Amino acid sequence: MRNLVWDHLHGYSVPSALPDIDVAYFEARDLRPEADTALQARLLELLPSQPWEVTNQAGVHLWFESYFGHAVPPLLSLEDAIATWPEFATSVGVTLTDEDAIDVLAPHGLSDLLAMQVRRNPARVSLATYRQRVAQKRYRDRWPRVTVVPC
């Protein structure tokens, strides 16, 4: 969502390149990694040119420590998961309802996203990880009007 919104607010006619398209879902009854792999394969069949990354947020606690170095408790819902994403501006998701409407999930609101402000969400992101992400993402190079809040 961040790229889409910030590209629009910068007046870019060509969308920014996406390193991945995160598809997050919550299914506590099936925490098998193979379920994510199967959904990702299906998306690749439908749109093979897109860099899909599928993650069942109900199972994040099972692998988070080995990847990021510290344990986290199980998440309770998709909104609970989105509320822990690295920056408040990126803690936004959309979902398609059964009525073909789009629901916006923004547990921290949309103010940082719309203000083009990068601010650390301390729910799961250490200072070191935040600083690494800011350096890696190069937000100001991609979107010059973005403000990065240092920590």
TIVO-2410 file (N, C-alpha, C; in nm, 3 decimals):
# residues 151
REC num residu      c1      c2      c3 atome chaine
REC   1      M   0.082  -0.119   0.000     N      A
REC   1      M   0.000   0.000   0.000    CA      A
REC   1      M   0.086   0.125   0.000     C      A
REC   2      R   0.196   0.120   0.075     N      A
REC   2      R   0.282   0.237   0.085    CA      A
REC   2      R   0.327   0.284  -0.052     C      A
REC   3      N   0.379   0.194  -0.134     N      A
REC   3      N   0.429   0.235  -0.266    CA      A
REC   3      N   0.319   0.298  -0.349     C      A
REC   4      L   0.204   0.236  -0.351     N      A
REC   4      L   0.092   0.286  -0.430    CA      A
REC   4      L   0.054   0.428  -0.388     C      A
REC   5      V   0.040   0.448  -0.258     N      A
REC   5      V   0.000   0.579  -0.206    CA      A
REC   5      V   0.110   0.682  -0.229     C      A
REC   6      W   0.233   0.650  -0.196     N      A
REC   6      W   0.340   0.749  -0.210    CA      A
REC   6      W   0.373   0.779  -0.355     C      A
REC   7      D   0.362   0.680  -0.443     N      A
REC   7      D   0.377   0.707  -0.586    CA      A
REC   7      D   0.271   0.807  -0.630     C      A
REC   8      H   0.149   0.786  -0.589     N      A
REC   8      H   0.040   0.876  -0.626    CA      A
REC   8      H   0.064   1.017  -0.571     C      A
REC   9      L   0.100   1.026  -0.443     N      A
REC   9      L   0.122   1.157  -0.381    CA      A
REC   9      L   0.242   1.231  -0.442     C      A
REC  10      H   0.334   1.157  -0.503     N      A
REC  10      H   0.448   1.219  -0.572    CA      A
REC  10      H   0.417   1.247  -0.718     C      A
REC  11      G   0.301   1.204  -0.765     N      A
REC  11      G   0.263   1.229  -0.904    CA      A
REC  11      G   0.335   1.140  -1.003     C      A
REC  12      Y   0.385   1.026  -0.958     N      A
REC  12      Y   0.456   0.935  -1.047    CA      A
REC  12      Y   0.356   0.866  -1.139     C      A
REC  13      S   0.385   0.866  -1.267     N      A
REC  13      S   0.297   0.798  -1.362    CA      A
REC  13      S   0.335   0.650  -1.378     C      A
REC  14      V   0.458   0.617  -1.345     N      A
REC  14      V   0.504   0.478  -1.350    CA      A
REC  14      V   0.522   0.430  -1.206     C      A
REC  15      P   0.456   0.320  -1.170     N      A
REC  15      P   0.468   0.271  -1.032    CA      A
REC  15      P   0.611   0.231  -0.997     C      A
REC  16      S   0.645   0.248  -0.871     N      A
REC  16      S   0.775   0.204  -0.821    CA      A
REC  16      S   0.786   0.052  -0.834     C      A
REC  17      A   0.908   0.008  -0.857     N      A
REC  17      A   0.932  -0.137  -0.862    CA      A
REC  17      A   0.904  -0.197  -0.725     C      A
REC  18      L   0.843  -0.313  -0.725     N      A
REC  18      L   0.810  -0.381  -0.599    CA      A
REC  18      L   0.904  -0.499  -0.578     C      A
REC  19      P   0.976  -0.503  -0.465     N      A
REC  19      P   1.058  -0.620  -0.437    CA      A
REC  19      P   0.970  -0.742  -0.409     C      A
REC  20      D   0.850  -0.718  -0.356     N      A
REC  20      D   0.755  -0.826  -0.333    CA      A
REC  20      D   0.616  -0.767  -0.313     C      A
REC  21      I   0.518  -0.851  -0.331     N      A
REC  21      I   0.379  -0.815  -0.300    CA      A
REC  21      I   0.339  -0.906  -0.185     C      A
REC  22      D   0.323  -0.847  -0.068     N      A
REC  22      D   0.290  -0.924   0.051    CA      A
REC  22      D   0.141  -0.956   0.054     C      A
REC  23      V   0.112  -1.085   0.058     N      A
REC  23      V  -0.025  -1.131   0.077    CA      A
REC  23      V  -0.029  -1.194   0.215     C      A
REC  24      A  -0.097  -1.126   0.305     N      A
REC  24      A  -0.108  -1.173   0.443    CA      A
REC  24      A  -0.250  -1.225   0.466     C      A
REC  25      Y  -0.257  -1.336   0.536     N      A
REC  25      Y  -0.387  -1.390   0.572    CA      A
REC  25      Y  -0.376  -1.452   0.710     C      A
REC  26      F  -0.489  -1.487   0.766     N      A
REC  26      F  -0.490  -1.544   0.901    CA      A
REC  26      F  -0.575  -1.669   0.902     C      A
REC  27      E  -0.509  -1.784   0.922     N      A
REC  27      E  -0.579  -1.913   0.927    CA      A
REC  27      E  -0.513  -1.998   1.036     C      A
REC  28      A  -0.566  -1.989   1.158     N      A
REC  28      A  -0.507  -2.057   1.273    CA      A
REC  28      A  -0.520  -2.208   1.265     C      A
REC  29      R  -0.611  -2.261   1.182     N      A
REC  29      R  -0.632  -2.405   1.175    CA      A
REC  29      R  -0.530  -2.476   1.086     C      A
REC  30      D  -0.453  -2.401   1.009     N      A
REC  30      D  -0.354  -2.463   0.919    CA      A
REC  30      D  -0.227  -2.380   0.919     C      A
REC  31      L  -0.132  -2.418   1.002     N      A
REC  31      L  -0.007  -2.343   1.016    CA      A
REC  31      L   0.108  -2.404   0.935     C      A
REC  32      R   0.076  -2.498   0.849     N      A
REC  32      R   0.179  -2.562   0.768    CA      A
REC  32      R   0.240  -2.463   0.669     C      A
REC  33      P   0.372  -2.455   0.660     N      A
REC  33      P   0.436  -2.369   0.560    CA      A
REC  33      P   0.392  -2.404   0.418     C      A
REC  34      E   0.358  -2.530   0.396     N      A
REC  34      E   0.314  -2.574   0.263    CA      A
REC  34      E   0.186  -2.503   0.219     C      A
REC  35      A   0.105  -2.460   0.314     N      A
REC  35      A  -0.018  -2.387   0.279    CA      A
REC  35      A   0.018  -2.253   0.216     C      A
REC  36      D   0.117  -2.184   0.273     N      A
REC  36      D   0.163  -2.057   0.214    CA      A
REC  36      D   0.221  -2.082   0.075     C      A
REC  37      T   0.301  -2.187   0.065     N      A
REC  37      T   0.366  -2.220  -0.062    CA      A
REC  37      T   0.262  -2.250  -0.170     C      A
REC  38      A   0.157  -2.321  -0.134     N      A
REC  38      A   0.051  -2.355  -0.230    CA      A
REC  38      A  -0.023  -2.230  -0.276     C      A
REC  39      L  -0.054  -2.139  -0.183     N      A
REC  39      L  -0.122  -2.015  -0.220    CA      A
REC  39      L  -0.032  -1.928  -0.308     C      A
REC  40      Q   0.095  -1.923  -0.275     N      A
REC  40      Q   0.189  -1.845  -0.355    CA      A
REC  40      Q   0.200  -1.902  -0.496     C      A
REC  41      A   0.204  -2.034  -0.507     N      A
REC  41      A   0.211  -2.098  -0.639    CA      A
REC  41      A   0.087  -2.066  -0.721     C      A
REC  42      R  -0.028  -2.064  -0.656     N      A
REC  42      R  -0.152  -2.031  -0.728    CA      A
REC  42      R  -0.149  -1.887  -0.779     C      A
REC  43      L  -0.101  -1.795  -0.697     N      A
REC  43      L  -0.089  -1.656  -0.741    CA      A
REC  43      L   0.009  -1.643  -0.858     C      A
REC  44      L   0.118  -1.718  -0.851     N      A
REC  44      L   0.215  -1.716  -0.961    CA      A
REC  44      L   0.156  -1.771  -1.090     C      A
REC  45      E   0.066  -1.867  -1.079     N      A
REC  45      E  -0.004  -1.917  -1.197    CA      A
REC  45      E  -0.091  -1.807  -1.258     C      A
REC  46      L  -0.158  -1.732  -1.173     N      A
REC  46      L  -0.249  -1.628  -1.220    CA      A
REC  46      L  -0.177  -1.506  -1.274     C      A
REC  47      L  -0.073  -1.464  -1.203     N      A
REC  47      L   0.006  -1.346  -1.243    CA      A
REC  47      L   0.154  -1.377  -1.224     C      A
REC  48      P   0.215  -1.448  -1.319     N      A
REC  48      P   0.352  -1.496  -1.301    CA      A
REC  48      P   0.458  -1.386  -1.298     C      A
REC  49      S   0.426  -1.268  -1.345     N      A
REC  49      S   0.527  -1.162  -1.349    CA      A
REC  49      S   0.538  -1.086  -1.217     C      A
REC  50      Q   0.455  -1.121  -1.120     N      A
REC  50      Q   0.454  -1.048  -0.993    CA      A
REC  50      Q   0.532  -1.123  -0.886     C      A
REC  51      P   0.602  -1.049  -0.798     N      A
REC  51      P   0.683  -1.111  -0.692    CA      A
REC  51      P   0.602  -1.139  -0.565     C      A
REC  52      W   0.518  -1.241  -0.569     N      A
REC  52      W   0.429  -1.272  -0.458    CA      A
REC  52      W   0.506  -1.326  -0.337     C      A
REC  53      E   0.460  -1.287  -0.219     N      A
REC  53      E   0.510  -1.342  -0.093    CA      A
REC  53      E   0.390  -1.362   0.000     C      A
REC  54      V   0.356  -1.487   0.026     N      A
REC  54      V   0.236  -1.520   0.102    CA      A
REC  54      V   0.275  -1.567   0.242     C      A
REC  55      T   0.209  -1.510   0.344     N      A
REC  55      T   0.239  -1.547   0.482    CA      A
REC  55      T   0.112  -1.555   0.565     C      A
REC  56      N   0.091  -1.671   0.626     N      A
REC  56      N  -0.016  -1.688   0.722    CA      A
REC  56      N   0.029  -1.624   0.853     C      A
REC  57      Q  -0.032  -1.515   0.888     N      A
REC  57      Q   0.008  -1.440   1.008    CA      A
REC  57      Q  -0.017  -1.519   1.137     C      A
REC  58      A  -0.104  -1.618   1.132     N      A
REC  58      A  -0.129  -1.701   1.250    CA      A
REC  58      A  -0.008  -1.786   1.287     C      A
REC  59      G   0.084  -1.806   1.194     N      A
REC  59      G   0.200  -1.889   1.221    CA      A
REC  59      G   0.332  -1.814   1.233     C      A
REC  60      V   0.328  -1.683   1.233     N      A
REC  60      V   0.452  -1.604   1.237    CA      A
REC  60      V   0.536  -1.637   1.360     C      A
REC  61      H   0.471  -1.659   1.473     N      A
REC  61      H   0.546  -1.688   1.597    CA      A
REC  61      H   0.630  -1.815   1.587     C      A
REC  62      L   0.598  -1.902   1.492     N      A
REC  62      L   0.671  -2.028   1.478    CA      A
REC  62      L   0.810  -2.011   1.415     C      A
REC  63      W   0.829  -1.909   1.336     N      A
REC  63      W   0.956  -1.889   1.267    CA      A
REC  63      W   1.023  -1.755   1.296     C      A
REC  64      F   0.954  -1.664   1.361     N      A
REC  64      F   1.004  -1.528   1.380    CA      A
REC  64      F   1.138  -1.524   1.452     C      A
REC  65      E   1.153  -1.602   1.559     N      A
REC  65      E   1.277  -1.598   1.637    CA      A
REC  65      E   1.397  -1.644   1.555     C      A
REC  66      S   1.380  -1.749   1.476     N      A
REC  66      S   1.495  -1.797   1.397    CA      A
REC  66      S   1.534  -1.698   1.288     C      A
REC  67      Y   1.441  -1.617   1.244     N      A
REC  67      Y   1.469  -1.520   1.137    CA      A
REC  67      Y   1.515  -1.386   1.193     C      A
REC  68      F   1.450  -1.338   1.300     N      A
REC  68      F   1.478  -1.204   1.353    CA      A
REC  68      F   1.552  -1.202   1.486     C      A
REC  69      G   1.569  -1.318   1.551     N      A
REC  69      G   1.651  -1.324   1.671    CA      A
REC  69      G   1.579  -1.306   1.802     C      A
REC  70      H   1.449  -1.286   1.801     N      A
REC  70      H   1.376  -1.279   1.927    CA      A
REC  70      H   1.235  -1.337   1.908     C      A
REC  71      A   1.188  -1.399   2.014     N      A
REC  71      A   1.057  -1.465   2.010    CA      A
REC  71      A   0.945  -1.363   2.020     C      A
REC  72      V   0.832  -1.399   1.962     N      A
REC  72      V   0.711  -1.316   1.971    CA      A
REC  72      V   0.593  -1.406   2.004     C      A
REC  73      P   0.493  -1.351   2.070     N      A
REC  73      P   0.374  -1.433   2.100    CA      A
REC  73      P   0.290  -1.454   1.975     C      A
REC  74      P   0.204  -1.554   1.976     N      A
REC  74      P   0.115  -1.575   1.862    CA      A
REC  74      P   0.024  -1.454   1.841     C      A
REC  75      L  -0.007  -1.428   1.717     N      A
REC  75      L  -0.097  -1.320   1.682    CA      A
REC  75      L  -0.241  -1.370   1.694     C      A
REC  76      L  -0.333  -1.278   1.714     N      A
REC  76      L  -0.472  -1.316   1.739    CA      A
REC  76      L  -0.563  -1.299   1.617     C      A
REC  77      S  -0.519  -1.217   1.520     N      A
REC  77      S  -0.602  -1.188   1.404    CA      A
REC  77      S  -0.516  -1.121   1.297     C      A
REC  78      L  -0.572  -1.102   1.182     N      A
REC  78      L  -0.500  -1.030   1.076    CA      A
REC  78      L  -0.475  -0.885   1.118     C      A
REC  79      E  -0.573  -0.822   1.179     N      A
REC  79      E  -0.553  -0.684   1.224    CA      A
REC  79      E  -0.446  -0.676   1.332     C      A
REC  80      D  -0.443  -0.774   1.421     N      A
REC  80      D  -0.339  -0.781   1.523    CA      A
REC  80      D  -0.202  -0.791   1.457     C      A
REC  81      A  -0.193  -0.870   1.351     N      A
REC  81      A  -0.066  -0.885   1.279    CA      A
REC  81      A  -0.025  -0.754   1.213     C      A
REC  82      I  -0.116  -0.691   1.143     N      A
REC  82      I  -0.086  -0.566   1.073    CA      A
REC  82      I  -0.041  -0.460   1.173     C      A
REC  83      A  -0.096  -0.463   1.292     N      A
REC  83      A  -0.059  -0.366   1.395    CA      A
REC  83      A   0.086  -0.380   1.439     C      A
REC  84      T   0.153  -0.491   1.404     N      A
REC  84      T   0.293  -0.512   1.446    CA      A
REC  84      T   0.392  -0.488   1.333     C      A
REC  85      W   0.345  -0.452   1.215     N      A
REC  85      W   0.437  -0.437   1.102    CA      A
REC  85      W   0.534  -0.322   1.127     C      A
REC  86      P   0.650  -0.321   1.060     N      A
REC  86      P   0.766  -0.240   1.099    CA      A
REC  86      P   0.748  -0.090   1.117     C      A
REC  87      E   0.673  -0.026   1.030     N      A
REC  87      E   0.652   0.118   1.043    CA      A
REC  87      E   0.502   0.144   1.045     C      A
REC  88      F   0.460   0.252   1.108     N      A
REC  88      F   0.317   0.283   1.112    CA      A
REC  88      F   0.261   0.307   0.972     C      A
REC  89      A   0.342   0.364   0.884     N      A
REC  89      A   0.295   0.389   0.747    CA      A
REC  89      A   0.275   0.260   0.669     C      A
REC  90      T   0.343   0.154   0.709     N      A
REC  90      T   0.327   0.027   0.640    CA      A
REC  90      T   0.230  -0.068   0.712     C      A
REC  91      S   0.179  -0.025   0.824     N      A
REC  91      S   0.084  -0.108   0.900    CA      A
REC  91      S  -0.057  -0.088   0.844     C      A
REC  92      V  -0.069  -0.112   0.715     N      A
REC  92      V  -0.195  -0.092   0.644    CA      A
REC  92      V  -0.213  -0.208   0.547     C      A
REC  93      G  -0.333  -0.260   0.543     N      A
REC  93      G  -0.365  -0.365   0.447    CA      A
REC  93      G  -0.503  -0.344   0.391     C      A
REC  94      V  -0.534  -0.413   0.286     N      A
REC  94      V  -0.668  -0.410   0.229    CA      A
REC  94      V  -0.715  -0.553   0.211     C      A
REC  95      T  -0.843  -0.571   0.221     N      A
REC  95      T  -0.902  -0.702   0.201    CA      A
REC  95      T  -1.030  -0.687   0.120     C      A
REC  96      L  -1.057  -0.787   0.040     N      A
REC  96      L  -1.179  -0.789  -0.041    CA      A
REC  96      L  -1.286  -0.865   0.037     C      A
REC  97      T  -1.400  -0.802   0.056     N      A
REC  97      T  -1.508  -0.865   0.132    CA      A
REC  97      T  -1.588  -0.958   0.041     C      A
REC  98      D  -1.676  -1.034   0.102     N      A
REC  98      D  -1.765  -1.123   0.027    CA      A
REC  98      D  -1.857  -1.046  -0.066     C      A
REC  99      E  -1.878  -0.917  -0.037     N      A
REC  99      E  -1.964  -0.833  -0.119    CA      A
REC  99      E  -1.885  -0.756  -0.225     C      A
REC 100      D  -1.760  -0.796  -0.249     N      A
REC 100      D  -1.671  -0.730  -0.345    CA      A
REC 100      D  -1.642  -0.585  -0.310     C      A
REC 101      A  -1.643  -0.553  -0.184     N      A
REC 101      A  -1.602  -0.422  -0.136    CA      A
REC 101      A  -1.461  -0.434  -0.080     C      A
REC 102      I  -1.392  -0.323  -0.073     N      A
REC 102      I  -1.257  -0.323  -0.017    CA      A
REC 102      I  -1.262  -0.264   0.123     C      A
REC 103      D  -1.211  -0.340   0.218     N      A
REC 103      D  -1.196  -0.293   0.355    CA      A
REC 103      D  -1.050  -0.257   0.378     C      A
REC 104      V  -1.027  -0.144   0.442     N      A
REC 104      V  -0.892  -0.101   0.478    CA      A
REC 104      V  -0.869  -0.139   0.623     C      A
REC 105      L  -0.759  -0.210   0.647     N      A
REC 105      L  -0.717  -0.245   0.783    CA      A
REC 105      L  -0.599  -0.155   0.818     C      A
REC 106      A  -0.622  -0.063   0.908     N      A
REC 106      A  -0.517   0.031   0.948    CA      A
REC 106      A  -0.525   0.052   1.099     C      A
REC 107      P  -0.472  -0.044   1.177     N      A
REC 107      P  -0.485  -0.038   1.322    CA      A
REC 107      P  -0.428   0.090   1.385     C      A
REC 108      H  -0.331   0.153   1.319     N      A
REC 108      H  -0.272   0.276   1.371    CA      A
REC 108      H  -0.321   0.398   1.294     C      A
REC 109      G  -0.420   0.378   1.209     N      A
REC 109      G  -0.471   0.488   1.128    CA      A
REC 109      G  -0.390   0.506   1.001     C      A
REC 110      L  -0.426   0.607   0.925     N      A
REC 110      L  -0.362   0.633   0.796    CA      A
REC 110      L  -0.278   0.759   0.795     C      A
REC 111      S  -0.266   0.827   0.909     N      A
REC 111      S  -0.199   0.957   0.909    CA      A
REC 111      S  -0.053   0.949   0.865     C      A
REC 112      D   0.024   0.851   0.913     N      A
REC 112      D   0.165   0.841   0.871    CA      A
REC 112      D   0.175   0.810   0.722     C      A
REC 113      L   0.091   0.721   0.672     N      A
REC 113      L   0.093   0.686   0.531    CA      A
REC 113      L   0.062   0.809   0.446     C      A
REC 114      L  -0.044   0.881   0.479     N      A
REC 114      L  -0.084   0.996   0.399    CA      A
REC 114      L   0.009   1.116   0.417     C      A
REC 115      A   0.075   1.125   0.532     N      A
REC 115      A   0.172   1.233   0.557    CA      A
REC 115      A   0.310   1.197   0.502     C      A
REC 116      M   0.324   1.078   0.447     N      A
REC 116      M   0.452   1.028   0.395    CA      A
REC 116      M   0.560   1.034   0.502     C      A
REC 117      Q   0.526   0.979   0.616     N      A
REC 117      Q   0.617   0.977   0.731    CA      A
REC 117      Q   0.653   0.834   0.766     C      A
REC 118      V   0.782   0.807   0.778     N      A
REC 118      V   0.831   0.676   0.820    CA      A
REC 118      V   0.866   0.688   0.967     C      A
REC 119      R   0.793   0.610   1.046     N      A
REC 119      R   0.813   0.613   1.191    CA      A
REC 119      R   0.810   0.470   1.242     C      A
REC 120      R   0.905   0.436   1.326     N      A
REC 120      R   0.919   0.300   1.379    CA      A
REC 120      R   0.797   0.259   1.460     C      A
REC 121      N   0.749   0.139   1.431     N      A
REC 121      N   0.647   0.076   1.513    CA      A
REC 121      N   0.721  -0.016   1.610     C      A
REC 122      P   0.724   0.018   1.737     N      A
REC 122      P   0.804  -0.061   1.832    CA      A
REC 122      P   0.744  -0.196   1.870     C      A
REC 123      A   0.628  -0.230   1.817     N      A
REC 123      A   0.562  -0.355   1.857    CA      A
REC 123      A   0.652  -0.477   1.839     C      A
REC 124      R   0.729  -0.482   1.730     N      A
REC 124      R   0.816  -0.597   1.705    CA      A
REC 124      R   0.951  -0.559   1.646     C      A
REC 125      V   0.969  -0.434   1.615     N      A
REC 125      V   1.089  -0.394   1.542    CA      A
REC 125      V   1.187  -0.324   1.636     C      A
REC 126      S   1.305  -0.382   1.647     N      A
REC 126      S   1.410  -0.322   1.729    CA      A
REC 126      S   1.463  -0.196   1.662     C      A
REC 127      L   1.534  -0.117   1.739     N      A
REC 127      L   1.596   0.003   1.681    CA      A
REC 127      L   1.693  -0.035   1.570     C      A
REC 128      A   1.771  -0.139   1.592     N      A
REC 128      A   1.868  -0.182   1.490    CA      A
REC 128      A   1.798  -0.225   1.362     C      A
REC 129      T   1.689  -0.300   1.375     N      A
REC 129      T   1.616  -0.345   1.257    CA      A
REC 129      T   1.553  -0.227   1.185     C      A
REC 130      Y   1.497  -0.133   1.259     N      A
REC 130      Y   1.439  -0.013   1.198    CA      A
REC 130      Y   1.545   0.064   1.120     C      A
REC 131      R   1.659   0.086   1.181     N      A
REC 131      R   1.766   0.160   1.112    CA      A
REC 131      R   1.812   0.087   0.987     C      A
REC 132      Q   1.822  -0.045   0.997     N      A
REC 132      Q   1.861  -0.126   0.881    CA      A
REC 132      Q   1.756  -0.114   0.770     C      A
REC 133      R   1.629  -0.120   0.807     N      A
REC 133      R   1.522  -0.108   0.707    CA      A
REC 133      R   1.525   0.028   0.638     C      A
REC 134      V   1.543   0.134   0.717     N      A
REC 134      V   1.547   0.268   0.659    CA      A
REC 134      V   1.662   0.280   0.560     C      A
REC 135      A   1.778   0.227   0.596     N      A
REC 135      A   1.893   0.231   0.505    CA      A
REC 135      A   1.867   0.146   0.380     C      A
REC 136      Q   1.811   0.028   0.399     N      A
REC 136      Q   1.786  -0.063   0.288    CA      A
REC 136      Q   1.677  -0.012   0.194     C      A
REC 137      K   1.571   0.042   0.248     N      A
REC 137      K   1.456   0.084   0.167    CA      A
REC 137      K   1.482   0.214   0.091     C      A
REC 138      R   1.576   0.294   0.142     N      A
REC 138      R   1.612   0.420   0.074    CA      A
REC 138      R   1.488   0.504   0.040     C      A
REC 139      Y   1.403   0.521   0.139     N      A
REC 139      Y   1.276   0.590   0.119    CA      A
REC 139      Y   1.292   0.727   0.054     C      A
REC 140      R   1.385   0.807   0.104     N      A
REC 140      R   1.400   0.944   0.053    CA      A
REC 140      R   1.453   0.946  -0.090     C      A
REC 141      D   1.529   0.846  -0.130     N      A
REC 141      D   1.575   0.839  -0.269    CA      A
REC 141      D   1.458   0.809  -0.362     C      A
REC 142      R   1.367   0.725  -0.317     N      A
REC 142      R   1.253   0.685  -0.399    CA      A
REC 142      R   1.142   0.789  -0.397     C      A
REC 143      W   1.119   0.847  -0.279     N      A
REC 143      W   1.013   0.945  -0.260    CA      A
REC 143      W   1.071   1.065  -0.185     C      A
REC 144      P   1.119   1.167  -0.255     N      A
REC 144      P   1.190   1.278  -0.191    CA      A
REC 144      P   1.111   1.354  -0.084     C      A
REC 145      R   0.980   1.351  -0.089     N      A
REC 145      R   0.899   1.426   0.007    CA      A
REC 145      R   0.871   1.347   0.135     C      A
REC 146      V   0.923   1.227   0.145     N      A
REC 146      V   0.906   1.144   0.266    CA      A
REC 146      V   0.991   1.199   0.380     C      A
REC 147      T   0.937   1.194   0.498     N      A
REC 147      T   1.010   1.228   0.619    CA      A
REC 147      T   1.039   1.100   0.696     C      A
REC 148      V   1.164   1.077   0.728     N      A
REC 148      V   1.203   0.961   0.807    CA      A
REC 148      V   1.232   1.010   0.949     C      A
REC 149      V   1.160   0.954   1.044     N      A
REC 149      V   1.179   0.990   1.185    CA      A
REC 149      V   1.292   0.905   1.239     C      A
REC 150      P   1.404   0.967   1.278     N      A
REC 150      P   1.519   0.889   1.328    CA      A
REC 150      P   1.492   0.836   1.469     C      A
REC 151      C   1.563   0.730   1.500     N      A
REC 151      C   1.557   0.673   1.636    CA      A
REC 151      C   1.699   0.660   1.690     C      A
***
